């Protein structure tokens, strides 16, 4: 790889711009749904446990289907899998308001649709990071910058989507917002159809490749530690996410605008953090960047349990989320670049399973916790857990060389 190629910004690639544009458009609509669907369940049932169940059912297919989805990505390529996942998501999301208007949307049917939507997410999450590497190359600094810019699109969507949804929910109702989400996934699929097709693998991909990917992850000390920390964050951050509408209901007079702004603060803080990470990606080794981000996020999370005005609560959420991209972007870079290229599509889903395996249980448990324990006490436990994750990553950084390549 030449010096010019190493220094080239990912944004100069038209293929990468299409990938980022697709991610941004679909994420704006998806973030509207993140608020609209749980808000609909919470307001109509007055049950945090049912609200948590919706989150649980949507995320459950990700760890269950992550490894089979990785095989699909290895066989079909990340471009085709992402397009099919977008089309499936568009159809499933549009089905929710359609069935509701027809008087056919029972809670059981809603959970079925949500589970199928989660299956599409499992395929998408297995494909997206491999797709990024396909279009920008394999230089560590470039991939970290590309991952940060990719997360900029996602986090900016988290800023815009919930804020817009909070206004639209009060005007047209929660389920009608889902029509916009369905349209965004359709547009995303159209954008990705312009990317070049990937050549078929030279030999058939089997489950043995996935097993070897699992072995590689557990043999590699850096990836093993990153996955352990990811498991911790996968258990903790869903609790914070579910706490935001619960806080809006219990502390701020059930105001959907406050719920929207709390979720928007999450996205806004993350967006700002991704821009900083993109600027520092070529200067700081991934393990050290992840350790610094984890320590900063843990410190700010200790402020979230405090009973405070809605404005300062939103600022606290935003400040804690500023540090998250410094953990996720370098972690994603390590998980995509450290394995051999022939195992990359097999190791990435295993890491995804590590990230999401605890999330379904966390969402379900969080709903029950919020019914019996004050939200501030639950969030204090989250801060303690985040501090332990930070210690794990700091120890990894101390034992790692300055360059992780």
C-alpha positions, -999 to 999 in steps of 0.1 A, spaced: 0 0 0 15 34 -10 17 64 13 -9 82 -8 -33 53 -3 -26 53 35 -33 90 39 -64 91 17 -95 101 35 -124 76 33 -147 104 23 -129 107 -11 -143 73 -20 -177 75 -37 -184 40 -26 -178 49 11 -200 80 7 -229 57 -5 -224 34 24 -225 63 49 -255 79 31 -274 46 32 -266 42 69 -277 78 78 -310 77 59 -321 43 73 -309 52 108 -329 84 109 -361 64 104 -349 36 127 -343 61 155 -378 74 151 -390 38 157 -367 34 187 -389 61 204 -422 55 186 -427 18 192 -418 16 229 -437 48 236 -468 33 220 -465 2 241 -457 22 273 -486 46 269 -512 20 259 -503 -7 285 -487 14 312 -462 -15 316 -424 -10 316 -421 -48 315 -440 -50 282 -419 -21 269 -388 -40 279 -401 -71 262 -404 -53 229 -368 -43 231 -358 -79 241 -376 -95 212 -361 -71 187 -326 -77 199 -328 -114 206 -323 -126 170 -290 -107 168 -270 -131 191 -290 -161 181 -285 -155 143 -252 -136 143 -231 -166 134 -254 -180 107 -256 -144 93 -218 -144 91 -219 -175 70 -244 -157 47 -222 -127 44 -192 -149 36 -211 -166 8 -231 -138 -7 -210 -108 2 -219 -79 25 -234 -57 -2 -261 -82 -12 -269 -92 24 -273 -55 35 -297 -48 6 -318 -78 14 -319 -68 50 -330 -33 41 -358 -46 19 -370 -70 46 -370 -42 73 -390 -19 51 -417 -45 46 -419 -55 82 -420 -20 96 -447 -10 71 -467 -40 83 -471 -26 118 -492 5 110 -510 -14 82 -522 -41 106 -530 -16 133 -553 3 110 -570 -29 100 -576 -38 137 -554 -69 134 -524 -59 154 -524 -79 187 -495 -77 210 -484 -112 201 -484 -104 164 -464 -72 171 -438 -92 189 -436 -116 159 -430 -87 135 -404 -72 159 -386 -106 160 -385 -108 122 -372 -72 122 -345 -83 146 -335 -111 122 -329 -85 95 -308 -65 119 -287 -96 126 -278 -99 89 -272 -62 86 -249 -60 116 -229 -90 104 -224 -73 70 -219 -36 76 -184 -35 90 -171 -60 65 -187 -37 38 -168 -7 52 -134 -25 49 -144 -37 14 -147 -1 2 -119 17 21 -91 -9 23 -73 -24 53 -50 3 67 -56 6 105 -58 43 107 -80 46 76 -104 19 89 -106 35 123 -114 69 107 -140 52 84 -156 35 114 -158 68 132 -173 85 102 -198 56 98 -207 61 135 -210 98 128 -238 90 104 -255 67 129 -252 91 159 -263 121 139 -294 101 130 -298 94 167 -298 132 173 -323 140 145 -346 110 146 -358 110 182 -362 148 183 -383 147 152 -402 117 164 -410 134 197 -428 162 178 -445 139 153 -457 115 180 -476 143 197 -491 154 163 -499 122 144 -494 93 169 -466 69 175 -474 42 149 -478 66 120 -442 75 124 -433 40 113 -443 48 77 -413 71 75 -390 45 88 -401 20 62 -394 45 34 -359 52 47 -350 15 45 -362 13 9 -341 44 0 -311 28 17 -314 -4 -4 -315 17 -36 -283 35 -27 -264 3 -21 -275 -12 -54 -249 11 -70 -219 -5 -53 -198 -30 -73 -205 -66 -69 -181 -87 -48 -164 -117 -63 -176 -150 -50 -153 -168 -26 -129 -192 -43 -141 -222 -22 -174 -229 -5 -179 -214 30 -189 -238 57 -196 -239 94 -160 -249 99 -149 -214 90 -171 -200 117 -157 -224 143 -122 -213 133 -133 -177 136 -144 -185 172 -111 -201 180 -91 -172 166 -111 -147 187 -104 -166 219 -68 -173 211 -61 -136 204 -56 -117 238 -66 -83 224 -98 -96 207 -106 -117 237 -104 -87 261 -123 -64 237 -151 -90 235 -152 -93 273 -156 -55 276 -182 -56 248 -202 -82 267 -202 -58 297 -214 -28 276 -240 -50 259 -254 -56 294 -252 -20 306 -261 3 278 -296 -12 271 -305 -4 307 -295 33 300 -315 33 268 -346 19 284 -342 43 313 -347 74 291 -384 69 283 -389 57 319 -373 88 333 -394 110 310 -425 93 324 -416 92 361 -396 124 365 -408 147 338 -446 143 337 -447 117 309 -437 143 283 -428 127 249 -408 158 240 -385 152 269 -382 115 260 -373 126 224 -347 151 236 -331 126 260 -327 101 231 -315 130 209 -289 139 235 -276 103 233 -272 107 195 -258 143 197 -231 134 222 -222 103 201 -220 124 169 -196 149 185 -175 120 198 -172 104 164 -159 136 149 -132 137 175 -123 101 170 -120 106 132 -95 133 138 -74 113 162 -77 79 145 -42 81 128 -25 93 160 -36 70 188 -34 32 189 -68 16 190 -63 -1 224 -53 32 240 -82 51 224 -106 25 237 -92 27 272 -95 65 273 -131 64 260 -142 38 285 -127 58 314 -144 90 303 -178 74 298 -177 56 332 -169 89 350 -198 108 335 -223 79 340 -219 84 378 -238 117 373 -268 102 356 -285 87 387 -288 122 402 -323 137 403 -320 167 381 -338 190 356 -345 176 322 -319 199 306 -290 188 328 -302 152 324 -299 155 286 -265 172 289 -253 143 312 -266 117 287 -249 136 258 -216 140 277 -214 103 286 -221 93 250 -193 116 237 -169 90 249 -186 59 235 -172 62 199 -137 62 213 -145 26 225 -166 13 196 -146 26 166 -112 12 176 -128 -20 188 -145 -25 154 -112 -18 137 -94 -44 157 -121 -70 152 -121 -65 114 -83 -62 108 -66 -86 133 -81 -118 118 -68 -131 85 -89 -119 56 -104 -153 49 -117 -154 85 -129 -118 87 -165 -124 78 -166 -152 104 -149 -134 133 -169 -102 130 -203 -119 137 -188 -137 167 -179 -103 181 -214 -91 173 -227 -120 194 -205 -109 223 -219 -74 220 -255 -84 218 -258 -117 237 -265 -99 270 -287 -72 255 -320 -92 253 -317 -103 290 -307 -67 299 -337 -52 283 -360 -77 299 -344 -73 333 -343 -36 331 -381 -34 326 -386 -55 357 -361 -35 377 -377 -2 368 -411 -15 381 -396 -23 415 -365 -1 420 -360 36 416 -344 46 383 -316 64 401 -305 32 419 -305 12 388 -284 37 370 -259 38 399 -254 1 393 -248 8 356 -221 33 364 -204 8 387 -204 -18 359 -191 7 333 -162 15 357 -152 -22 358 -153 -24 319 -130 7 318 -105 -10 342 -104 -40 318 -96 -18 288 -71 3 307 -52 -28 317 -53 -40 280 -38 -7 268 -10 -8 294 0 -42 283 -3 -35 245 24 -19 223 18 15 209 7 1 176 -19 -27 175 -13 -37 139 
